[in-house]
Amino acid sequence: MSTIERPVPSPCVNICALDEDDICTGCQRTVEEITRWSRMDNAERRKVLGLCHERAKSSGLIWMLGKTPDL
């Protein structure tokens, strides 16, 4: 008997504003990623979440534990 995997939830935090690169300042997804989210499978959603995490790190929104920001 196989179990059905639950959908990976959206990273939306209801702070919907695009920056100058058309990336949402709330969830860090691109416009294309936002509009395609409902049609993505879980593997693609996980890949997008990884990209969002990297974007948040590179923009300074999140810091890695043990790493201090460059001042």
N, CA, C and O atoms as a GROMACS GRO file, in nm:
protein
  284
    1MET      N    1   0.084  -0.118   0.000
    1MET     CA    2   0.000   0.000   0.000
    1MET      C    3   0.089   0.125   0.000
    1MET      O    4   0.176   0.138   0.086
    2SER      N    5   0.069   0.213  -0.093
    2SER     CA    6   0.149   0.334  -0.102
    2SER      C    7   0.074   0.450  -0.038
    2SER      O    8  -0.048   0.459  -0.044
    3THR      N    9   0.151   0.538   0.023
    3THR     CA   10   0.090   0.657   0.082
    3THR      C   11   0.111   0.774  -0.012
    3THR      O   12   0.213   0.784  -0.079
    4ILE      N   13   0.014   0.860  -0.016
    4ILE     CA   14   0.022   0.978  -0.101
    4ILE      C   15   0.092   1.088  -0.023
    4ILE      O   16   0.057   1.118   0.091
    5GLU      N   17   0.192   1.146  -0.086
    5GLU     CA   18   0.268   1.254  -0.024
    5GLU      C   19   0.185   1.381  -0.022
    5GLU      O   20   0.121   1.417  -0.121
    6ARG      N   21   0.188   1.449   0.090
    6ARG     CA   22   0.116   1.577   0.101
    6ARG      C   23   0.190   1.682   0.019
    6ARG      O   24   0.312   1.677   0.007
    7PRO      N   25   0.117   1.778  -0.037
    7PRO     CA   26   0.182   1.884  -0.114
    7PRO      C   27   0.273   1.969  -0.025
    7PRO      O   28   0.240   1.997   0.090
    8VAL      N   29   0.387   2.008  -0.079
    8VAL     CA   30   0.477   2.099  -0.009
    8VAL      C   31   0.405   2.234  -0.001
    8VAL      O   32   0.363   2.287  -0.104
    9PRO      N   33   0.391   2.289   0.121
    9PRO     CA   34   0.316   2.416   0.133
    9PRO      C   35   0.391   2.535   0.074
    9PRO      O   36   0.514   2.536   0.065
   10SER      N   37   0.315   2.632   0.034
   10SER     CA   38   0.370   2.756  -0.021
   10SER      C   39   0.448   2.831   0.086
   10SER      O   40   0.409   2.831   0.202
   11PRO      N   41   0.558   2.896   0.047
   11PRO     CA   42   0.634   2.977   0.142
   11PRO      C   43   0.577   3.118   0.160
   11PRO      O   44   0.639   3.200   0.228
   12CYS      N   45   0.463   3.145   0.102
   12CYS     CA   46   0.404   3.278   0.110
   12CYS      C   47   0.383   3.321   0.256
   12CYS      O   48   0.330   3.244   0.337
   13VAL      N   49   0.425   3.443   0.288
   13VAL     CA   50   0.408   3.498   0.422
   13VAL      C   51   0.320   3.623   0.420
   13VAL      O   52   0.319   3.702   0.514
   14ASN      N   53   0.247   3.640   0.311
   14ASN     CA   54   0.154   3.753   0.293
   14ASN      C   55   0.222   3.889   0.301
   14ASN      O   56   0.162   3.987   0.346
   15ILE      N   57   0.346   3.894   0.257
   15ILE     CA   58   0.417   4.021   0.238
   15ILE      C   59   0.451   4.023   0.088
   15ILE      O   60   0.561   3.987   0.048
   16CYS      N   61   0.356   4.064   0.010
   16CYS     CA   62   0.366   4.051  -0.136
   16CYS      C   63   0.408   4.182  -0.200
   16CYS      O   64   0.325   4.270  -0.223
   17ALA      N   65   0.536   4.193  -0.227
   17ALA     CA   66   0.589   4.311  -0.295
   17ALA      C   67   0.712   4.266  -0.372
   17ALA      O   68   0.796   4.194  -0.320
   18LEU      N   69   0.720   4.310  -0.496
   18LEU     CA   70   0.833   4.270  -0.580
   18LEU      C   71   0.945   4.373  -0.570
   18LEU      O   72   0.921   4.494  -0.567
   19ASP      N   73   1.068   4.323  -0.565
   19ASP     CA   74   1.182   4.414  -0.566
   19ASP      C   75   1.218   4.448  -0.711
   19ASP      O   76   1.145   4.411  -0.803
   20GLU      N   77   1.329   4.518  -0.730
   20GLU     CA   78   1.367   4.561  -0.865
   20GLU      C   79   1.403   4.444  -0.958
   20GLU      O   80   1.409   4.462  -1.080
   21ASP      N   81   1.427   4.326  -0.901
   21ASP     CA   82   1.455   4.207  -0.983
   21ASP      C   83   1.333   4.118  -0.999
   21ASP      O   84   1.346   4.005  -1.044
   22ASP      N   85   1.215   4.167  -0.964
   22ASP     CA   86   1.089   4.093  -0.969
   22ASP      C   87   1.092   3.968  -0.881
   22ASP      O   88   1.041   3.863  -0.920
   23ILE      N   89   1.151   3.981  -0.764
   23ILE     CA   90   1.150   3.875  -0.664
   23ILE      C   91   1.068   3.926  -0.546
   23ILE      O   92   1.087   4.039  -0.501
   24CYS      N   93   0.979   3.842  -0.496
   24CYS     CA   94   0.894   3.881  -0.385
   24CYS      C   95   0.979   3.902  -0.260
   24CYS      O   96   1.059   3.816  -0.223
   25THR      N   97   0.960   4.016  -0.195
   25THR     CA   98   1.038   4.046  -0.075
   25THR      C   99   0.992   3.964   0.045
   25THR      O  100   1.065   3.954   0.144
   26GLY      N  101   0.875   3.904   0.037
   26GLY     CA  102   0.826   3.821   0.146
   26GLY      C  103   0.876   3.678   0.139
   26GLY      O  104   0.936   3.628   0.234
   27CYS      N  105   0.850   3.611   0.027
   27CYS     CA  106   0.883   3.468   0.016
   27CYS      C  107   1.008   3.440  -0.066
   27CYS      O  108   1.057   3.327  -0.068
   28GLN      N  109   1.060   3.540  -0.134
   28GLN     CA  110   1.181   3.527  -0.215
   28GLN      C  111   1.163   3.444  -0.342
   28GLN      O  112   1.260   3.394  -0.398
   29ARG      N  113   1.038   3.429  -0.387
   29ARG     CA  114   1.014   3.360  -0.514
   29ARG      C  115   1.007   3.460  -0.628
   29ARG      O  116   0.972   3.577  -0.608
   30THR      N  117   1.041   3.413  -0.748
   30THR     CA  118   1.025   3.496  -0.867
   30THR      C  119   0.877   3.496  -0.905
   30THR      O  120   0.800   3.413  -0.858
   31VAL      N  121   0.840   3.589  -0.991
   31VAL     CA  122   0.702   3.594  -1.040
   31VAL      C  123   0.664   3.462  -1.105
   31VAL      O  124   0.555   3.409  -1.082
   32GLU      N  125   0.754   3.407  -1.186
   32GLU     CA  126   0.726   3.279  -1.253
   32GLU      C  127   0.705   3.167  -1.151
   32GLU      O  128   0.614   3.086  -1.167
   33GLU      N  129   0.788   3.163  -1.047
   33GLU     CA  130   0.775   3.058  -0.945
   33GLU      C  131   0.642   3.072  -0.870
   33GLU      O  132   0.579   2.972  -0.836
   34ILE      N  133   0.601   3.195  -0.844
   34ILE     CA  134   0.474   3.218  -0.775
   34ILE      C  135   0.358   3.171  -0.862
   34ILE      O  136   0.268   3.101  -0.814
   35THR      N  137   0.359   3.208  -0.988
   35THR     CA  138   0.245   3.174  -1.075
   35THR      C  139   0.242   3.025  -1.110
   35THR      O  140   0.134   2.970  -1.136
   36ARG      N  141   0.356   2.959  -1.110
   36ARG     CA  142   0.361   2.816  -1.143
   36ARG      C  143   0.342   2.725  -1.022
   36ARG      O  144   0.320   2.605  -1.039
   37TRP      N  145   0.350   2.779  -0.899
   37TRP     CA  146   0.353   2.698  -0.777
   37TRP      C  147   0.243   2.591  -0.774
   37TRP      O  148   0.271   2.476  -0.742
   38SER      N  149   0.122   2.627  -0.807
   38SER     CA  150   0.010   2.532  -0.797
   38SER      C  151   0.022   2.417  -0.897
   38SER      O  152  -0.042   2.314  -0.879
   39ARG      N  153   0.104   2.433  -1.000
   39ARG     CA  154   0.121   2.329  -1.100
   39ARG      C  155   0.251   2.250  -1.082
   39ARG      O  156   0.278   2.157  -1.158
   40MET      N  157   0.331   2.287  -0.982
   40MET     CA  158   0.459   2.218  -0.959
   40MET      C  159   0.437   2.090  -0.879
   40MET      O  160   0.347   2.082  -0.796
   41ASP      N  161   0.522   1.990  -0.907
   41ASP     CA  162   0.521   1.873  -0.821
   41ASP      C  163   0.609   1.903  -0.699
   41ASP      O  164   0.676   2.006  -0.694
   42ASN      N  165   0.608   1.812  -0.602
   42ASN     CA  166   0.681   1.838  -0.478
   42ASN      C  167   0.831   1.851  -0.500
   42ASN      O  168   0.896   1.931  -0.432
   43ALA      N  169   0.887   1.777  -0.591
   43ALA     CA  170   1.031   1.786  -0.618
   43ALA      C  171   1.067   1.927  -0.667
   43ALA      O  172   1.166   1.986  -0.622
   44GLU      N  173   0.986   1.980  -0.758
   44GLU     CA  174   1.012   2.114  -0.809
   44GLU      C  175   0.990   2.219  -0.700
   44GLU      O  176   1.065   2.317  -0.692
   45ARG      N  177   0.888   2.199  -0.617
   45ARG     CA  178   0.863   2.292  -0.507
   45ARG      C  179   0.982   2.294  -0.411
   45ARG      O  180   1.022   2.401  -0.365
   46ARG      N  181   1.036   2.178  -0.380
   46ARG     CA  182   1.152   2.174  -0.290
   46ARG      C  183   1.272   2.246  -0.351
   46ARG      O  184   1.348   2.312  -0.280
   47LYS      N  185   1.288   2.232  -0.481
   47LYS     CA  186   1.398   2.300  -0.549
   47LYS      C  187   1.378   2.452  -0.537
   47LYS      O  188   1.473   2.525  -0.510
   48VAL      N  189   1.256   2.499  -0.558
   48VAL     CA  190   1.226   2.642  -0.547
   48VAL      C  191   1.250   2.690  -0.405
   48VAL      O  192   1.304   2.799  -0.385
   49LEU      N  193   1.211   2.611  -0.305
   49LEU     CA  194   1.234   2.650  -0.166
   49LEU      C  195   1.384   2.665  -0.138
   49LEU      O  196   1.424   2.755  -0.064
   50GLY      N  197   1.465   2.578  -0.197
   50GLY     CA  198   1.610   2.592  -0.184
   50GLY      C  199   1.660   2.720  -0.246
   50GLY      O  200   1.747   2.788  -0.190
   51LEU      N  201   1.608   2.754  -0.362
   51LEU     CA  202   1.645   2.879  -0.429
   51LEU      C  203   1.602   2.999  -0.345
   51LEU      O  204   1.676   3.097  -0.335
   52CYS      N  205   1.484   2.992  -0.285
   52CYS     CA  206   1.436   3.100  -0.199
   52CYS      C  207   1.530   3.119  -0.080
   52CYS      O  208   1.562   3.231  -0.043
   53HIS      N  209   1.573   3.009  -0.022
   53HIS     CA  210   1.664   3.014   0.092
   53HIS      C  211   1.796   3.081   0.051
   53HIS      O  212   1.848   3.166   0.124
   54GLU      N  213   1.848   3.042  -0.064
   54GLU     CA  214   1.973   3.102  -0.112
   54GLU      C  215   1.957   3.251  -0.140
   54GLU      O  216   2.045   3.331  -0.110
   55ARG      N  217   1.843   3.288  -0.198
   55ARG     CA  218   1.818   3.430  -0.224
   55ARG      C  219   1.810   3.509  -0.094
   55ARG      O  220   1.864   3.619  -0.084
   56ALA      N  221   1.743   3.452   0.006
   56ALA     CA  222   1.732   3.520   0.135
   56ALA      C  223   1.868   3.535   0.200
   56ALA      O  224   1.897   3.639   0.259
   57LYS      N  225   1.952   3.434   0.191
   57LYS     CA  226   2.087   3.443   0.247
   57LYS      C  227   2.168   3.549   0.174
   57LYS      O  228   2.233   3.632   0.238
   58SER      N  229   2.165   3.548   0.043
   58SER     CA  230   2.248   3.642  -0.033
   58SER      C  231   2.201   3.787  -0.018
   58SER      O  232   2.280   3.880  -0.033
   59SER      N  233   2.074   3.805   0.011
   59SER     CA  234   2.022   3.941   0.029
   59SER      C  235   2.037   3.989   0.173
   59SER      O  236   2.007   4.104   0.203
   60GLY      N  237   2.083   3.902   0.262
   60GLY     CA  238   2.102   3.940   0.401
   60GLY      C  239   1.978   3.926   0.488
   60GLY      O  240   1.977   3.968   0.603
   61LEU      N  241   1.871   3.867   0.432
   61LEU     CA  242   1.749   3.849   0.511
   61LEU      C  243   1.766   3.744   0.619
   61LEU      O  244   1.706   3.753   0.726
   62ILE      N  245   1.848   3.644   0.591
   62ILE     CA  246   1.878   3.543   0.694
   62ILE      C  247   2.028   3.523   0.698
   62ILE      O  248   2.097   3.538   0.597
   63TRP      N  249   2.076   3.489   0.814
   63TRP     CA  250   2.218   3.462   0.832
   63TRP      C  251   2.236   3.316   0.867
   63TRP      O  252   2.148   3.254   0.927
   64MET      N  253   2.348   3.263   0.831
   64MET     CA  254   2.380   3.126   0.869
   64MET      C  255   2.423   3.126   1.015
   64MET      O  256   2.493   3.218   1.059
   65LEU      N  257   2.383   3.025   1.091
   65LEU     CA  258   2.424   3.014   1.230
   65LEU      C  259   2.576   3.007   1.239
   65LEU      O  260   2.640   2.936   1.161
   66GLY      N  261   2.632   3.079   1.331
   66GLY     CA  262   2.776   3.076   1.350
   66GLY      C  263   2.852   3.170   1.257
   66GLY      O  264   2.973   3.184   1.269
   67LYS      N  265   2.782   3.235   1.168
   67LYS     CA  266   2.847   3.328   1.074
   67LYS      C  267   2.799   3.468   1.108
   67LYS      O  268   2.679   3.492   1.120
   68THR      N  269   2.891   3.557   1.121
   68THR     CA  270   2.853   3.696   1.148
   68THR      C  271   2.846   3.772   1.017
   68THR      O  272   2.923   3.744   0.925
   69PRO      N  273   2.757   3.867   1.007
   69PRO     CA  274   2.745   3.944   0.883
   69PRO      C  275   2.867   4.034   0.865
   69PRO      O  276   2.929   4.078   0.962
   70ASP      N  277   2.899   4.061   0.739
   70ASP     CA  278   3.006   4.156   0.709
   70ASP      C  279   2.953   4.297   0.734
   70ASP      O  280   2.852   4.337   0.678
   71LEU      N  281   3.022   4.369   0.819
   71LEU     CA  282   2.975   4.504   0.852
   71LEU      C  283   3.061   4.609   0.786
   71LEU      O  284   3.036   4.728   0.802
   0.00000   0.00000   0.00000
